[in-house]
Amino acid sequence: MKPSEEQKAEILSHVRYEIAQCFVIPRHDQNDGHIRESVYLAMLIHARNLLNFFESAKRKDDDVLCSDFGFPTRSVEIDPKERKRFNKDMVHLTYSRLRHTPDSKPWPVLAILQPLVVRAVEFMTHVVSHPPVGADTLELKEWNQLVQILSGKGT
């Protein structure tokens, strides 16, 4: 299925939602391990969606891909060890989890999200500069604000 220009314009808010949910950390009680784990797990689930969005060259069913917007598909530079953990430990209950020690058990959130935010900012800058035909101007303002925040230029 090749998306229409109208579909690409309409899906922008959903793509922005994935990016914002991945990188904008909500206020929470850092001392509550369950809350902290929930926040990081939610961020990492959105990160998985974004990795597929940025790295998939072939569409599965009706997946949204970065290439739909004229942005090149390429791998996000995540350490292979962390990528394996990200793919295997997050949503699979496996015996390979036994390899972790108390020091290695915490999620390597920064190791996963730092390279991904670079790719997301590149993509967002591309969309703001080359929006789909018919893109809502208010939505594009939201994109511009988020790219400013994620690139460290906004508040």
C-alpha positions as CSV (number, residue, x, y, z in Angstrom):
1,M,0.0,0.0,0.0
2,K,1.4,3.3,-1.1
3,P,0.1,6.2,1.1
4,S,-1.6,9.1,-0.5
5,E,-0.5,12.7,0.1
6,E,-3.7,13.1,2.2
7,Q,-2.8,10.1,4.4
8,K,0.8,11.4,4.8
9,A,-0.6,14.8,5.9
10,E,-3.1,13.2,8.3
11,I,-0.6,10.8,9.9
12,L,1.8,13.6,10.9
13,S,0.2,14.1,14.3
14,H,0.6,10.3,15.0
15,V,4.3,10.3,14.1
16,R,4.8,13.4,16.2
17,Y,3.1,11.7,19.1
18,E,5.5,8.7,18.9
19,I,8.5,11.1,18.9
20,A,7.2,13.2,21.8
21,Q,6.2,10.1,23.9
22,C,9.7,8.7,23.3
23,F,11.7,11.7,24.2
24,V,9.7,14.1,26.4
25,I,10.0,12.7,30.0
26,P,6.9,13.4,32.1
27,R,7.3,14.5,35.7
28,H,7.3,11.5,38.0
29,D,8.5,10.3,41.3
30,Q,12.1,9.1,40.6
31,N,12.2,7.4,44.0
32,D,9.3,5.1,43.1
33,G,10.8,2.2,41.2
34,H,7.5,1.1,39.7
35,I,6.7,4.5,38.4
36,R,10.2,5.0,37.1
37,E,10.1,1.6,35.3
38,S,6.7,2.4,33.8
39,V,7.9,5.8,32.4
40,Y,11.1,4.2,30.9
41,L,9.2,1.2,29.5
42,A,6.7,3.5,27.8
43,M,9.5,5.5,26.3
44,L,11.3,2.4,25.1
45,I,8.1,1.0,23.5
46,H,7.8,4.3,21.5
47,A,11.5,3.9,20.7
48,R,10.8,0.5,19.2
49,N,8.1,2.0,17.0
50,L,10.5,4.7,15.9
51,L,13.3,2.3,15.1
52,N,10.9,0.4,12.8
53,F,9.8,3.7,11.2
54,F,13.4,4.8,10.5
55,E,15.0,1.4,9.6
56,S,12.4,-0.5,7.7
57,A,12.9,-0.4,3.9
58,K,9.9,-2.7,3.2
59,R,6.4,-1.9,4.4
60,K,4.6,-4.6,6.3
61,D,0.8,-4.2,5.8
62,D,0.0,-0.5,6.4
63,D,3.1,0.5,8.4
64,V,4.2,4.2,8.2
65,L,7.8,4.5,7.1
66,C,10.1,7.5,7.1
67,S,10.6,7.0,3.4
68,D,7.0,7.9,2.9
69,F,8.1,11.5,3.6
70,G,11.1,11.4,1.3
71,F,13.4,10.7,4.2
72,P,16.1,8.0,3.7
73,T,15.8,4.7,5.5
74,R,19.0,3.8,7.5
75,S,20.0,2.1,10.6
76,V,20.2,4.0,13.9
77,E,23.6,3.6,15.4
78,I,22.7,1.7,18.6
79,D,25.4,-0.5,20.2
80,P,24.7,-4.1,19.1
81,K,24.8,-5.3,22.6
82,E,22.2,-2.8,23.7
83,R,20.1,-3.4,20.6
84,K,20.0,-7.1,21.4
85,R,18.9,-6.4,24.9
86,F,16.3,-3.8,23.6
87,N,14.9,-6.3,21.2
88,K,15.0,-9.4,23.4
89,D,14.6,-8.3,27.1
90,M,11.9,-5.7,26.8
91,V,8.9,-7.7,25.7
92,H,10.1,-11.3,25.9
93,L,10.5,-13.3,29.1
94,T,13.7,-15.3,28.3
95,Y,16.5,-17.2,30.1
96,S,19.0,-14.8,28.6
97,R,17.9,-12.3,31.3
98,L,19.9,-14.4,33.7
99,R,23.1,-12.8,32.3
100,H,22.4,-9.5,34.1
101,T,23.9,-8.5,37.4
102,P,22.6,-5.8,39.7
103,D,24.9,-3.4,37.8
104,S,23.8,-4.4,34.3
105,K,20.1,-4.8,35.0
106,P,18.9,-1.2,34.8
107,W,17.8,-0.2,31.3
108,P,20.4,1.5,29.1
109,V,17.9,4.2,28.3
110,L,20.4,6.8,27.2
111,A,22.4,4.4,25.1
112,I,19.3,3.6,23.1
113,L,17.6,7.0,23.0
114,Q,20.6,9.3,22.3
115,P,21.3,7.9,18.8
116,L,17.6,7.7,18.1
117,V,16.9,11.4,19.0
118,V,19.6,12.5,16.5
119,R,17.7,10.6,13.8
120,A,14.3,11.9,15.0
121,V,15.5,15.6,14.9
122,E,16.9,15.0,11.4
123,F,13.6,13.6,10.3
124,M,11.5,16.4,12.0
125,T,13.7,19.0,10.4
126,H,13.1,17.4,7.0
127,V,9.3,17.3,7.5
128,V,9.2,20.9,8.6
129,S,11.2,21.9,5.5
130,H,9.4,19.5,3.2
131,P,5.9,19.0,4.6
132,P,3.4,16.7,2.8
133,V,1.0,18.4,0.5
134,G,-2.0,19.5,2.5
135,A,-0.3,19.4,5.9
136,D,-2.0,21.4,8.6
137,T,-0.2,24.6,9.5
138,L,-0.9,24.2,13.2
139,E,0.4,20.7,13.1
140,L,3.6,21.9,11.5
141,K,4.0,24.5,14.2
142,E,3.8,21.7,16.8
143,W,6.5,19.9,14.8
144,N,8.7,23.0,14.8
145,Q,8.3,23.5,18.5
146,L,9.2,19.8,19.2
147,V,12.2,19.9,17.0
148,Q,13.4,23.0,18.8
149,I,13.0,21.3,22.2
150,L,14.6,18.1,21.1
151,S,17.5,19.8,19.4
152,G,18.1,21.9,22.6
153,K,17.1,25.2,21.0
154,G,13.8,25.6,22.8
155,T,12.5,25.4,26.3
